[in-house]
Amino acid sequence: MTGAHDAGAVTGADDSVLLRTEGRAAYLTLNRPRALNALTHAMVRRIDAALTVWEHDPAVETVVVTGAGERGLCAGGDIRAIHDDAKNGDGTASAAFWRDEYRLNARIARYPKPYVAVMDGIVMGGGVGVSAHGSVRIAGERSRIAMPETGIGFVPDVGGTYLLALAPGQLGTHLALTGTAVGAGDAQLCGLSDHYVPSGSLPRLVQDLAHAPVREVLGRHVRPAPPGELAEARGWIDACYSAATVEEIIGRLLDHGDSGAKQAAETLLAKSPTALKVTLAAMRAARGLGSLEKVLDQEYRVSCAALTEPDLVEGIRAQVIDKDRDPRWSPPTLAEVTDADVARFFTPLGERELGLAASDITPEAPW
């Protein structure tokens, strides 16, 4: 069929993203299972090229995104490459990667055909970016969805601060600062997914999308999501994370008396102090920006600034490269991170701006 022929034009020799069409659906599979399908710049470009082909192919009614292997959809961006670029390069490679990645995130959010993301297993960082902006987001009992950036001295990106800022109460702030992974029930509560389908039914759902409309297929497979944990924790989460500063948030958590609050405080105290303060500022600014495009523009400024700070290299070293889990943050305490330090992350980039806000679109679902 036309879609199969056209998709082949962007397949090439690189099999890091597998592309095929069947019936009324086009299938995109992230295919680096040994790296938990971590996104490279080449993968981002291939996904974008495939979406262009399928957007203009009348035979393709639905796009379906999955991850190869048994562990998950995608663990995030290729942070080893970002580490090497920040440590030994000039940061231009990472900035170029993020520019294309964030533009892809915005494109997914306004894609004119149903974009079905199967958020099975681990879905973190950049994996959230290629799934949670889609129009149909499916999680199962194996799903573990997170924006864990503060643990590597970074700040939630790929539109993560936009998504989390829309979560009820202070749930998004809690997830952004702690990097906590949530299951299917909590993902629905926080607006990160739409539907629950048991993992055992996902292969059949994916197959059925080749032969029937999305709504019909969802009706066959969607089940009530199992209860999560965050609804019961709303009391202490909302009370503590509404504080004005990270220091006050931690103080409230320690004083609250709930064991979950105490655990959250201990989690925060292990994160990059700079990343925590910038993340809180980014989350609160995102609420006022209004559109995903404006938030992505802000995230691009923050990400580029992070390349010039020591905590990103140190965090990736400690968590991913040496795996000693003992990062030496600089500055090492929250008190030493000044308002001016935080403000630097939000400095406009001039000619290097991402510039998505100029194409700000809020489309209605076309189906």
Buried (B, 14 or more C-beta within 10 A) or exposed (E): EEBBEBBEEBBEEEEBBBBBBBBBBBBBBBBBBEBBBBBBBBBBBBBBBBBEBBBEBEBBBBBBBBBBBEBBBBBBBBBEBBBBBBBEEEBEBBBEBBBBBBBBBBBBBBBEBBBBBBBBBBBBBBBBBBBBBBBBBBBBBBBBBBBBBBBBBBBBBBBBBBBBBBBBBBBBBBBBBBBBBBBBBBBBBBBBBBBBBBBEBBEEBBBBBBEBBBEEBBEEBBEEBEEBEBEEBBEBBBBBBEBEEBBEBBBBBBEBEBEBBBEBBEBBBEBBBBBBBBBBBBBEBBBEBEBBBBBBBBBBBBBBBBBEBBBBBBBBBBBEBEEEEEBEBBBEEBEEBEEEBBEBBBEEBEEEBBBBBEEBEEEEEEE
